[in-house]
Amino acid sequence: MGFLREANGPVGLTKTVDAGAGLIGTFPPELSAIPMAAPPACARGRAPHRRIMPAPSAGCPWPSTPLYRAYHDREWGVPQHDDRVLFEFLVLEGAQAGLSWLTILNKRENYRRALDGFDPARVARYGPRRVAALLADPGIVRNRLKIAAAIRNAQAFLAVQEEFGSFDRYVWRFVDGRPVQNAWRTLREVPARTPVSDALSRDLRQRGFTFVGSTICYSHMQATGMVNDHLAGCPRHAACARLAR
C-alpha cells in the first residue's frame, strides 16, 4: 500500500489495526505502542511522487502530514507476510498510478469497505453489477481500468496461491526470502525500479496481472518490507532491519 515516488509478520510480531488512520500490519509489541503523529504537521511501498516536503526531524523527509508520518512510522518497510495485506497493497499501488500516494491513503478505508476488506476470493467474483457500484462510489478512484485490474489481479492472485501455497511464498522468492537492506543517505539515491522489480513485473504480467509495471512493483516491495529503503539516518531503518532477522 507503497511508497517512494509520490510518486508483516515474522515470528513474535503482533497484529495492529488502527481504524482511525486506516493502518494495518504486524509489528513487535514495542513498535505497536508508537503513538500517532499529532496534527497538524503517509510508499510502497513510496515517498511522494511530485513534491517532497521536508520533515522537521532527521531521517526520511517525505512524511509531510500526520497520516504520512503514521504510515512511515508503523508500516512502510515492515516485512509483510500476510497474503491479505499483500493483496491490499497490490491493489492500492495499482490504484495510485498517476496519483499521489496520499490520495490513496486518504481513500484506504473506503477501499477496504468497497472491496470486502481486500478479500481476493470475494473480489475475484465481482461481476458487472458490482463493477457498476464501484464506478459510482465516490470514496475510491473511479477508474474503470483500475477497477477491472483489481478484479483480474484477484483472480491471478488466487492462482498464485494455488500454485505456491501462498502469495507470500511466491513473492518473497524474488529477494531469497529476506529483505534487501539498502543504506541510502539521500532520496536522490533511492531508485524507482531495480532489476528485481523488473523481474517481478515480468513474471506477474505473464501470470495475468495488470497495473504491475516495474515502478509499481518496486513501490510494493518497499511498502511490504522486501527492501528497506528508509534512509540510513532514519530511526526506522534500524527498526525495520531488526525485524528482518
Secondary structure, 3 states (H helix, E strand, C coil): CCCEECCCCCCCCEEEEECCCCEEEEECHHHHCCCCCCCCCCCCCCEECCCCCCCCCCCCCCCCCHHHHHHHHHCCCCCCCCHHHHHHHHHHHHHHCCCCHHHHHHCHHHHHHHCHHHCHHHHCCCCHHHHHHHHCCCCCCCCHHHHHHHHHHHHHHHHHHHHHCCHHHHHHHHHCCCCEECCCCCHHHCCCCCHHHHHHHHHHHHCCCCCCCHHHHHHHHHHCCCEECCCCCCHHHHHHHHHCC
